[in-house]
């Protein structure tokens, strides 16, 4: 057992990568440019429009950022938002669930 313990690194160092899955970030203007007004947007819709790709066989978490108003109401489901993006979306008449 002592030999196995000695082979383990003493510290994690720069090689350690978090196991937490980081969300993909998308700009609100880029999303608004691809969808029509009043449309409901989820991760599958983003995949269909080519804005995201599958990661390890599944759909990755998505976070919308940006403070530019989309100028049309969009409805999002199952997507995270930054505070500025949520405020801009709600100002345009959209919603995020």
N, C-alpha and C positions, 0 to 999 in steps of 0.2 A: 504494500500500500504506500509506503514511503516514496517509492520511485514514481508512482502515479501523481502524488501530491507535488513532488518537486518539478514535474513537467508542466503543471498548471501555471499560467502567468500570475505574477504577484499583484499586478494592477490591471485594470481594464484598459486604460490609456486611450489613445486616439482610435484604436480599432473597434471600440465598442459602438454598436449601432442600436438605437432604441428599437424595441419590439413594437412600439406603438405605431399604428398606421397613420401617416400624415395625410390630411385631405388635399386633394388637388384644388388649386385656386383658379378661378375664372373671373374675368372682368365682367361687370354687369352690362357694359355697352356691347361687348362681344356676344353675349347671350341674347340680348335684346335685338341685335341685328339679324339673328337667325330665326327668330320666332315671331309669329303674328300676334296682334293684340288680343288679349283675353285667353290665350292658350295656357294650358296647364303644363308645367315643365317639371319633370323628375329626372332621375339619373338615366333611365332608359331613353328618354327623349334626347338628352344630351349626347348619349352614345349614338343614337340614330343620326344626329346632325353632324357627327364627327368632332365634337368639342372635347370629348374624353375618350379614353381607350380602356379596355379591360386590363386589370392587373391581377396576375395569378389566377386567372379564370373567373374573376368576379368583378363586380362594379365597385370602384373605389369611392370613398366618401368625398363629397364635393363641398367647397366653400366659395361663396360668391363675394367678391370684394369690389371696391370702387364706389365713388360718390357721385358719379354722373347719372343724372336722371334718365331712365329709359324712354321717356316721352310716350309710353303706352302701357296700359295695365297688363301685367304678367302675373301668373299665379304659380308659385313654386310649392312642391311637396317633397319632404325628406331631404332638404338641402340646407346647410348652415349658411349664415350670413354674417358679415362684419356689421358693426353698428351703423356705419355710414351707408353701406349698401342697402340695409334694411330701411333706413330713413328715406333714401332716394326712391326705393321701390314703392313704399307706402305713399309718398308724395305724388307719385304718378298714378295712384289708384290700384296698385297691385297688392298681392298678399303673399305671405310666406307661412306655411304650416309645417 
